[in-house]
Amino acid sequence: MDYKNAGVDIEAGYKSVELMKQYVQGTMRPEVLGGIGGFSGAFSAAALKNMEEPTLLSGTDGVGTKLKLAFLMDKHDTVGIDCVDMCVNDVACAGGEPLFFLDYIACGKNVPEKIATIVKGVAEGCRQAGAALIGGETAEMPGFYPEDEYDLAGFAVGAVDKKDLITGDELQEGDVLIGMASSGVHSNGFSLVRKVFEQEMTKEGLNTRCEELGTTLGEALLAPTKIYVKALKSVREAGVRVRACSHITGGGFYENVPRMLKEGVRAVIKKDSYPVPPIFHLLAKKGQIEEKMMYNTFNMGLGMILAVRPEDAERAMEAIKAAGEAPYVVGSIEKGGKDVVLC
């Protein structure tokens, strides 16, 4: 009896590391010390030396049950982007720059080519965010996960000068809310998504073209999450002070928007101020989901919302466009309770 007979293939683990190296290398930053394969990832603090009061930021998350669609479609090259996004967008909406990222893959059976494909997506997400992928772990856990399934999670560390932290404390009545378009459902609400499309949760069903979407259902649902790091950096470099920012994830508008507010103000968002992607209309129709529940579960087409002074709105919009994202003026800050009003 040996480890391989027990279901853990150490040689497959070695091969996975070799296959993923080419993708990891493309995420390196000057501050990275050493290469992949060590017991820990090393990152020089030189990135912080020009800050008055260096402040570390962190974010951790996973992809969730969106992975079930990747299993059904046998498509594993984009879920890594989702994993990175969920962490780095949280860092960015606090005003920080993501510095490095680590991933964790737990699987029933280590198939090196599949693991490398997953990490390829993680590396692409890191590249989009400007973060270095400096380490990770692939845990083969036979008997815990089915052989063809896995879980994927990650952890990001970023930095910001304390004076540049986005806290919401500067919000004032009249500030303008700008939303950045999402790519679709992103990585939240998939337990409800899978329930709504229960009959379509087969490889054939997901690969069937849906005229309402202009693509297959699987392609629409598996579309990788938008990473807004560069857009927020572009706004900052344009000299615009972001007063508050919210990453619209699980809990939709009603949970996430109040998190960016201070006491005494509320956010008023106009639902017709931007286009809602067709996938949300289809979800609501097929699942008979009431409108408030849709906005309480999904991003409804906006992945990030930020508040700026009225005189800075146009500059912020142009900076976001220059970074390749689609911005919309979606509302404003008013006096009131610490909540969001959708009208």
N, C-alpha and C positions, 0 to 999 in steps of 0.2 A: 504493500500500500504506500502511495506517495501523494503529494499535494495535487498532482494532476488527476489522479484517480478520484480524488475527493471533489473535483470539479473546478479547481483553480489552475490555470495554465500560466505559469510564470514566464515562459518563453513568449507567449502571446503578448504579455505585458511589455516585454522588451521590444517586440516588433512594433507595438502601438506607439511607443515613445519615438522610435526611429522614424516612423511614417509621419508623425505630427511635427517633427522638428522643422520641416520646410515651411510650415504655416506659422509656427511660433516665431521663427526668426524674423518674419516680416513685421512683427509688432514691436521690435526692440526700440528703446530710447537710450540716449547717451548715459542716463543714470543707472542703467541696469549693469550689475556687476556679476560676472560669471555667466555660465550658460545653463541650459536646461539639464535636469538630471540630478541636481544636488538635493540635499535634504531640506533646504529652504531657498527661497528666492531672495536675492540681495538687491537693494535699490538705494542708491546714494541719496542722502538728504540735501545734496547740492541744489535740488530743485526748489528748496525752501529758503535759500540763503539771502535772497533779495527781498524777502517779506519782513515787515516790521514786527508782526506777531503771527508767525506761522501757525496755522490751525489745520489739523487733520480731519478729514471727513471719511466716512465709510458707508458702504451699502452692501447688503447681501440679499439674495433672492434666488428663486428657481424659475423654471419654465412652467411648472404646473401641469395640468392635464391636457394642455395643448400637445404634449408629447404623444398622447394616444393617437392623434392624427398622423404624426410622423411615423409611428409604428405601422399603422394601417396602409399608408402610402409608400412605406419603405423609402422615405425621403428624410435625410438626416443632416443636410448641409446648411440649413438656416436656423435651426433651433438654438444653435450657439449664439447667434446674433441676439435672439430674444433674451437669452440668459444674461448677456453682457448689458443689454439695454436696461433691464430691470434694476440693475445696480448702478450703472454710471449716470443714468438720467436723474436718479435720486441725489447723487453727489453734485451733479451740475445745477440742479434747481436750488441748491443751497449756495450757489455762486462758486463752487469749486471746480478745479481741473482734475479729472481722473488721472492718476499716475500709473497704477498697476492693477492687475487683475489676476485672480486665481480661480480655477474651475475645479469642480468635483463631479465625477461621473461614477455612478454605481450601476453595475449591470449584472445580469444573470450569467452571461457568457461573454468573454472578451473576444470579439471579432476585430482584429487589428484595423482592418480597412474601414469598418463602421466607426470605430472610436476615432480614427484619424479624420474621418469626414465630419464628425461632430466637432472636433477641435478646430477643423478648418473654419467652421462657422463662428466659433468662439474667437478665433484669431481675426476674422473679418470684422466682427463687432468691436474688438479692441482697436483695430486699425481705424475704424470709423470714429472711435472715441478718442484716439490719440493716446491710448493707454498701453502699457507693455504687458504682455502675458508672461509672467515670470515664474509660474509654477502651477501645479495642480495635482490631482490624484485620480487614478482610475481604480476603483475597487470592484473586483470580481466577486460576486456574492451568490454562488449557486444555492438554490433552495430558498433564497430570500426573494429574488426577482425571477420571473420567467426568463428563459434563455434569450428570447428575442426582444426583451424590454430593458429599459434603463431609466435612471433619474439623472437630472442635470441641474446643478446649482452653481453659484459663483459668489465671489466676494471682491469688492473693489475698494481701493484706498485712493483718496484724492486729497488735495490741499487747497487752502485759500488763506489769504491774509485776513485776519479777523475783521478788519475794518470793511472788508468787501463781502462779508457774509450777508446772504439774503435772508432776512428774518420776518419781514412783514411789518416790522415796527414803524417803518417810515410811511406806510400807506396813508393816503388822505382822500377825502371825498373829492370826486371828480377825476381820480386817476383812471387811465384807460386800460382795459383788459384786451390783450392780444392772445389769440389762440393759434397754435401751430397744428397743421393737419396731421392726422394719424394715417397709417397705411391700412387701417382696418381694425379688426378686433384686438390686435396686439397680443398680449399674453394673459389676459384676465377675463374671467367669466366663462371659461371653457367647459365647466361642469354644466352650466345652463345651455351653452351652445350644443354640446353633445346630446343633451336631453331633447332639445328642439329638433335636431337633425338625427335623431336616433335611428331612423330607418335608412338614412344615407351613410351611416358610419360603417361602410365597407369600402374596400379599395375601388370597386366598381362605382359605388355611389359617389364617392369623393372625386373620382376622375371623370364624372359625367358633366358635360358643359351645361351651365345654367345661363339662359339668355338674360335673366334679370341682372346678372353680375357681369356678363361679358367675358366670363372665364369659367373654369370649373369651380365647383364648391370648394374642393380641397385647396386649390391655388389661392382662392380668396381668404380662406381661413388660416392657411399656413404662411401667409405673407409675413415676412419678418418685421418685427417691431422697429419703429423709427428711433434713431438715436439722435438726440437734440443737442449734444455737447458742442458741436461746431457752431450751431446756430446761436446758442447762448453766448459762446465766446465771441462770435461776430458782433453781437449786440453790445457786449462789454467793450470791445475794441473800437466800436463806433462812438464811444463816450457816453453811452446811455446807462443810467443807473436803474437796474431792475429793483423795484421796491418790494415785490413779492412774486413768488413763483410756485406753481403746483404741477406735479407730475400726475396725470389722470390715469390711475391704475384701477385695481380692484376697489369697488365701492363707487366708481364713476364720479360724477360731479358732486353729489350730495355728501360724500365722505371726504373727498380730496380737496375741493376748493376751500372749504372752511379752514383747512389746515394752514393755508397761506395768509389768513386774515388775523388782524388784531381785534381786541375788544372795541366795540363802538362802530364798526363798519361792516357792511355786507357787500357781496358781489352780485351784481345784476347782469345776467347773461341772456342775450337775445338768441333764441333757438334758430331763427331764420337768417342769422348773420353770416352763416357759412354753410357749405354743402355737406349734408350727412351722407356718407357712403352707402351704396345700395345694400351692402351686406346687413346693415342694421335695420333697414326697412324690411328685408326678407325675414330676418330673425323675429321682428315684432309681429309680422303678419302670420308666419307659420306657427310661431309659438304662442300667439294670442297674448303677447306680453304688453301690459299697459305702459303708457309712455313714461310715467314716473319711475317704474321699475327699470326701464331701459336706461334712463339717465342715472339710476342708482346702481347700475351694474357695469355698464360699458363706457368707453370713452366717447362714443357717438361721433367720432370723426376728429376729435381734438386730443392730441396726446400730451400737450403741455400748454399751460396758460400762465402768462406773466402780466404783471401790472407795472405801468410806467407813467410818468407825468404826461399830461396831454401834449405839451410842447415837444416831447421826445418820441411820440408815437410814430410819426412818419419815418424818423431816422431808424427806429427799431424795426419797423416793417421792411425797410430797404436792406438793413443788415441781415435779417432773417432770409430774405429772398436771395441775397448774395451768397448765403451759405447753402442754398439749394432747397430750402424748405418753403412751404406755402403758409403765409400768415394771414390772419383775418382779425379785424377789430370786432370783438364779440360782445363787448359790454363795458361796464364801468363800476367804480367803487362808490357806494352811497353810505350815508349814515344809517345805522340800524344794528340789528343783532348780528352776531358772528355766524352768518349763514349765507347760503346762496339762493338766489331767486332766479328761476328760469321762466322767461316770458316770451 
